[in-house]
Amino acid sequence: MERVRTVVAYRNYFKEFLLEQTPKVQDKIFKIIEIIEFQERIPSKYLKQIKGAQGLYEARISFSSDIWRVFCFFDKDRLVILLNGFQKKTQKTPKSEIERAEKLMNEYFYKKEDRYETE
């Protein structure tokens, strides 16, 4: 099977979140990332755009009766940048988590633009 897109983590936010999880939850997260990398059309069960947040998505992980979300976005339709993650305890995704993810996404694009201008 050929990889459709590449998934990378922006800075250490995703890694720190991942290391806080149990090995079984980590395995589940890696399975979802694999689906994102290899499937042309990703079911919304695994990746869903966040309403009201331009370009921001959440990778959706559930294990047992627990739910986690990892924020991400696309860079040129191919690259998925993983941002912060959290364990979901309420029906709605907390606004503070969305705002943090938007800030990190904007920081990524700002630094990327800045890098190209200085080269």
Rosetta silent file (secondary structure, phi, psi, omega in degrees, C-alpha in Angstrom):
SEQUENCE: MERVRTVVAYRNYFKEFLLEQTPKVQDKIFKIIEIIEFQERIPSKYLKQIKGAQGLYEARISFSSDIWRVFCFFDKDRLVILLNGFQKKTQKTPKSEIERAEKLMNEYFYKKEDRYETE
SCORE:     score description
SCORE:     0.000 S_00000001
   1 L     0.000  136.799 -176.749    0.000    0.000    0.000 S_00000001
   2 L   -95.402  141.368  178.990    1.319    3.416   -0.931 S_00000001
   3 L   -69.950  132.370 -179.007    1.414    6.363    1.438 S_00000001
   4 L   -91.802  -37.069 -179.929   -1.021    9.110    0.401 S_00000001
   5 L  -145.966  159.365  179.191    0.190   11.800    2.796 S_00000001
   6 E  -102.455  136.959  178.568    2.953   12.300    5.318 S_00000001
   7 E  -111.711  125.550  177.164    2.168   12.921    8.972 S_00000001
   8 E  -132.204  159.044  178.353    4.632   14.889   11.076 S_00000001
   9 E  -100.445  139.042  176.454    4.496   16.499   14.506 S_00000001
  10 L   -89.819  120.024 -177.602    5.044   20.222   14.993 S_00000001
  11 L    53.847 -144.513 -175.139    7.577   20.807   17.751 S_00000001
  12 L  -105.754    5.188 -173.440    7.132   18.591   20.863 S_00000001
  13 H   -59.402  -47.810 -178.269    3.449   19.113   21.643 S_00000001
  14 H   -67.497  -43.009 -179.413    2.225   15.844   20.149 S_00000001
  15 H   -59.170  -44.335  179.467    5.138   13.822   21.529 S_00000001
  16 H   -62.039  -42.699  177.599    4.519   15.115   25.055 S_00000001
  17 H   -62.431  -46.392 -177.370    0.824   14.237   24.771 S_00000001
  18 H   -60.654  -43.514 -177.386    1.633   10.781   23.375 S_00000001
  19 H   -66.958  -19.803  178.394    4.090    9.929   26.156 S_00000001
  20 L   -79.168  -12.772 -174.491    1.422   10.678   28.788 S_00000001
  21 L   -91.188  159.871  176.322   -0.813    7.911   27.380 S_00000001
  22 L   -71.210  158.728  178.446   -0.807    4.201   28.186 S_00000001
  23 H   -55.597  -37.135  179.485    0.806    1.840   25.641 S_00000001
  24 H   -66.333  -39.473  177.908   -2.647    0.614   24.496 S_00000001
  25 H   -69.162  -40.325  176.983   -3.836    4.168   23.846 S_00000001
  26 H   -58.221  -43.499  178.064   -0.549    4.951   22.052 S_00000001
  27 H   -59.544  -43.294  179.849   -1.140    1.933   19.781 S_00000001
  28 H   -63.329  -42.352  178.477   -4.644    3.170   18.991 S_00000001
  29 H   -61.113  -43.873  179.223   -3.303    6.658   18.185 S_00000001
  30 H   -64.713  -33.631  176.744   -0.707    5.148   15.815 S_00000001
  31 H   -64.513  -41.392  178.547   -3.443    3.126   14.072 S_00000001
  32 H   -65.507  -41.894  178.306   -5.426    6.325   13.435 S_00000001
  33 H   -61.637  -39.946  178.216   -2.283    8.068   12.115 S_00000001
  34 H   -61.953  -41.249  176.840   -1.704    5.118    9.788 S_00000001
  35 H   -61.053  -43.846  179.952   -5.249    5.476    8.428 S_00000001
  36 H   -62.870  -38.385 -178.268   -4.610    9.192    7.826 S_00000001
  37 H   -72.642  -37.924 -168.310   -1.345    8.402    6.011 S_00000001
  38 H  -105.664  -17.871 -179.584   -2.541    5.565    3.789 S_00000001
  39 L   -95.376  130.397  179.213   -6.231    6.112    2.988 S_00000001
  40 L   -61.209  -48.576  178.994   -7.113    8.489    0.178 S_00000001
  41 L  -110.560  114.113 -176.615  -10.491    9.286    1.752 S_00000001
  42 L   -91.207  122.654  178.282  -10.368    9.416    5.529 S_00000001
  43 L   -60.882  144.178 -178.999  -13.692    8.651    7.250 S_00000001
  44 L   -65.252  -13.126  173.602  -14.944   11.462    9.515 S_00000001
  45 L   -61.736  -28.715 -176.804  -14.942    8.882   12.291 S_00000001
  46 L  -107.625  -27.642 -178.239  -11.138    9.337   12.328 S_00000001
  47 E  -146.777  123.981 -175.935  -10.559   12.881   11.060 S_00000001
  48 E  -137.816  138.634  177.165  -13.034   15.737   11.170 S_00000001
  49 E   -72.232  142.282 -179.973  -12.798   19.431   10.384 S_00000001
  50 L   -89.287  123.301 -179.789  -13.522   21.697   13.336 S_00000001
  51 L   -63.298  135.130  176.339  -16.419   24.062   12.676 S_00000001
  52 L    80.752    1.584  178.568  -15.469   27.710   12.961 S_00000001
  53 L  -123.828  100.010 -174.312  -11.713   27.024   12.929 S_00000001
  54 L   -55.887  115.106  173.787  -10.299   27.628    9.452 S_00000001
  55 L    80.378    1.424 -177.156   -8.164   24.672    8.313 S_00000001
  56 L   -97.576  135.255  179.777   -8.080   22.940   11.697 S_00000001
  57 E  -124.398  164.000  171.926   -8.968   19.256   12.047 S_00000001
  58 E  -126.792  128.251  170.924   -9.138   16.797   14.889 S_00000001
  59 E   -79.764  132.301 -172.161   -7.930   13.235   14.708 S_00000001
  60 E  -108.315  120.111 -178.173  -10.474   11.254   16.693 S_00000001
  61 E  -121.167  128.794  173.343   -9.294    8.443   18.932 S_00000001
  62 E  -131.950  140.391 -179.838  -11.516    6.301   21.110 S_00000001
  63 E  -146.168  125.642 -175.973  -10.477    3.386   23.231 S_00000001
  64 L    61.615 -126.528  177.962  -12.718    1.560   25.632 S_00000001
  65 L  -106.050   10.694 -178.192  -15.107    4.283   26.825 S_00000001
  66 E  -100.116  154.028 -177.020  -12.503    7.087   26.653 S_00000001
  67 E  -131.063  137.415  175.037  -12.042    9.659   23.888 S_00000001
  68 E  -127.213  155.591  174.839   -8.971   11.654   22.819 S_00000001
  69 E  -131.240  140.466  173.685   -8.484   14.352   20.231 S_00000001
  70 E  -126.255  121.662 -179.732   -5.303   15.396   18.441 S_00000001
  71 E   -78.362  145.555  178.777   -5.447   18.627   16.472 S_00000001
  72 E  -157.144  171.821  177.551   -3.852   18.769   13.050 S_00000001
  73 E  -154.219  164.314  179.849   -3.928   20.595    9.729 S_00000001
  74 E   -96.751  147.426  172.010   -2.821   20.094    6.160 S_00000001
  75 E  -123.433  108.020 -177.713    0.092   21.795    4.472 S_00000001
  76 L    60.534   43.040  174.251   -0.373   21.682    0.687 S_00000001
  77 L    63.258   -5.757 -174.280   -2.932   18.829    0.815 S_00000001
  78 L  -117.427  -36.347 -171.364   -0.309   16.211    1.642 S_00000001
  79 E   -99.162  127.891  177.138    1.303   16.909    4.968 S_00000001
  80 E  -107.227  120.450 -178.094   -0.639   16.560    8.199 S_00000001
  81 E   -98.983  118.305 -179.853    0.939   18.449   11.065 S_00000001
  82 E   -85.075  133.487 -179.538    0.020   17.054   14.481 S_00000001
  83 E  -110.929 -141.648 -179.894   -0.414   19.607   17.233 S_00000001
  84 E   -71.937  156.087  176.923   -1.606   19.337   20.817 S_00000001
  85 E  -132.650  164.200  178.881   -3.828   16.533   22.035 S_00000001
  86 E  -159.601  160.587  174.383   -6.085   16.015   25.019 S_00000001
  87 E   -88.521  128.684 -175.938   -8.471   13.538   26.585 S_00000001
  88 E   -86.422  125.140 -178.365  -12.036   14.585   25.899 S_00000001
  89 L  -117.781   -8.162  179.848  -14.258   14.597   28.976 S_00000001
  90 L  -125.175  166.973 -179.335  -17.173   16.701   27.728 S_00000001
  91 L   -62.928  -44.621 -178.327  -19.489   16.568   24.707 S_00000001
  92 L   -94.800  145.540  174.721  -18.040   19.720   23.148 S_00000001
  93 L   -68.739  126.384 -178.216  -14.360   20.263   22.419 S_00000001
  94 L   -58.197  133.807 -179.549  -13.172   22.925   24.902 S_00000001
  95 H   -56.738  -36.943 -179.294  -12.729   26.337   23.283 S_00000001
  96 H   -63.127  -35.426  178.308   -9.379   26.783   25.047 S_00000001
  97 H   -69.410  -41.256  178.135   -8.022   23.635   23.339 S_00000001
  98 H   -64.075  -44.407 -179.797   -9.193   24.841   19.920 S_00000001
  99 H   -62.378  -39.740  178.374   -7.664   28.282   20.510 S_00000001
 100 H   -63.021  -44.257  179.733   -4.351   26.709   21.519 S_00000001
 101 H   -63.839  -41.274  178.423   -4.329   24.566   18.358 S_00000001
 102 H   -62.539  -41.436  179.152   -5.148   27.597   16.168 S_00000001
 103 H   -61.205  -43.928  179.353   -2.300   29.525   17.773 S_00000001
 104 H   -66.657  -39.597  178.155    0.141   26.665   17.061 S_00000001
 105 H   -63.237  -45.398  179.026   -1.089   26.316   13.464 S_00000001
 106 H   -63.490  -39.602  177.710   -0.667   30.061   12.864 S_00000001
 107 H   -61.217  -43.504  179.094    2.797   29.929   14.448 S_00000001
 108 H   -57.561  -51.902 -177.215    3.759   27.063   12.104 S_00000001
 109 H   -67.581  -36.306  178.027    2.731   28.964    8.957 S_00000001
 110 H   -62.770  -47.372 -179.311    4.281   32.214   10.186 S_00000001
 111 H   -66.838  -34.895  178.618    7.633   30.517   10.866 S_00000001
 112 H   -65.789  -45.447  177.746    7.460   28.666    7.559 S_00000001
 113 H   -60.797  -45.691 -179.350    6.846   31.916    5.662 S_00000001
 114 H   -59.948  -39.909 -179.599    9.617   33.636    7.585 S_00000001
 115 H   -62.729  -43.048 -178.171   12.031   30.814    6.725 S_00000001
 116 H   -69.379  -33.066 -179.345   11.371   31.161    2.993 S_00000001
 117 H   -71.423  -28.824 -177.330   11.827   34.934    3.045 S_00000001
 118 H   -89.741   -7.805 -179.508   15.249   34.698    4.694 S_00000001
 119 L   -82.084    0.000    0.000   16.634   32.044    2.324 S_00000001
